[in-house]
């Protein structure tokens, strides 16, 4: 594998660290590396009652309490799968109040795509869904995951504003601190001229190196890959 997560003690529990085995690793490699740990029963999982076990069948189910903003690639995939125009997709599947305030979040509590505890759009799910796990990570691993997700959402936000799917000027100020923070983050990412998601059609086209400072890249890169 080009990217690997592995167990590491983090403040007394088994969390996850990350190593990049190949300098050409992509976001798709990151996704594939984290998936097996979702059903690993040894690492710590904060929301499981026993703090161990597989995500599959979890009674809490993060899909029930999600706060999901799509990245640009998943937005295009979902829109095509549903057979809707971008405007129709936003109107039917996004929280109307937050959308009017410039924050494109999918309808939630539970996720609009959750039926009988299962995701109905699993092959097209967002980066948040693909990379989220309620397991502590080292700072390096967490920084890479957050950077990837934020950049993907930011590029969607930029395109949605450019195409007029989001209001150019929103009305009421977002009340929740978390919502405001998210909006500021995606706004910042949307203004990046070097956003790695720009023009990308799938996760395999996006180099993981693009999300790392030189210091962070050296920290996660296997010395044999130099």
C-alpha positions, -999 to +999 in steps of 0.1 A: +000+000+000+011+035-007-004+048+025-008+029+058-024+037+091-011+018+121-020+016+158-002+040+182-007+048+219-023+082+221-029+094+257-034+059+270-056+045+242-049+028+209-053+054+182-039+057+147-008+071+131+000+073+094+030+066+071+033+073+034+051+045+016+052+061-019+057+097-029+031+094-056+003+085-030-031+100-037-062+109-018-076+076-030-047+058-013-055+076+019-092+065+017-082+029+011-058+029+040-083+040+066-112+018+056-100-015+072-097+003+106-134+011+106-141-026+114-110-032+135-120-043+170-087-034+188-084+004+183-103+028+205-137+041+192-151+069+213-188+064+204-191+027+208-205+016+241-176-008+248-151+016+232-140-013+209-156-029+180-166-025+144-183+006+130-207-016+112-237-021+133-228+008+157-259+019+176-248+055+177-241+055+140-224+088+130-248+090+100-276+098+125-258+128+139-238+139+109-228+174+098-219+167+062-207+192+036-199+175+003-165+178-014-166+187-051-160+152-064-187+136-042-211+164-051-207+157-088-210+119-083-241+122-062-258+147-085-252+124-115-263+093-096-295+110-086-301+123-121-305+159-109-291+192-119-268+209-093-296+233-084-322+205-080-298+185-059-292+215-036-329+223-033-340+187-025-311+173-004-296+203+015-306+221+047-326+251+033-319+274+063-282+269+063-281+270+025-298+304+025-270+315+049-243+303+026-234+269+043-242+240+020-249+211+045-268+180+036-301+175+055-293+156+086-304+140+119-304+115+104-285+119+071-310+122+043-293+092+026-296+069+056-324+043+054-328+015+080-293+022+093-276+018+059-262+044+035-281+043+002-254+062-018-223+044-003-202+043-035-207+081-040-204+092-003-185+123+007-149+126+018-162+133+054-179+099+054-149+081+038-123+095+062-142+099+095-135+075+123-142+082+160-106+071+169-079+095+181-051+102+156-016+117+159-014+153+149+003+145+116-024+120+106-052+143+117-037+173+099-036+155+066-071+141+069-085+176+078-066+193+050-079+169+024-115+172+036-114+210+039-099+215+004-125+193-012-153+211+005-137+245-003-136+237-040-172+227-040-181+259-022-161+280-048-179+264-077-213+266-061-209+303-055-195+308-090-224+291-106-249+309-084-261+279-064-253+297-032-263+333-023-236+358-031-247+377+001-264+358+028-289+372+052-289+362+089-255+355+105-250+318+114-258+315+151-238+284+161-200+289+166-194+255+149-213+266+118-195+299+117-162+282+120-171+258+092-182+286+069-150+305+075-129+274+068-146+266+035-145+302+025-108+303+031-103+270+011-125+282-017-102+312-022-071+292-027-058+294-063-037+262-057-066+240-044-056+204-054-092+195-061-095+220-089-102+202-122-099+168-105-125+142-115-117+115-089-097+111-057-069+091-075-059+122-095-050+142-064-015+139-049-014+136-011+018+156-011-003+187-021-017+189+014+015+188+033+041+213+043+077+202+038+079+195+075+047+174+077+057+155+045+091+146+060+073+135+092+050+110+075+071+098+046+088+064+049+125+070+046+127+041+021+104+062-002+129+090-005 
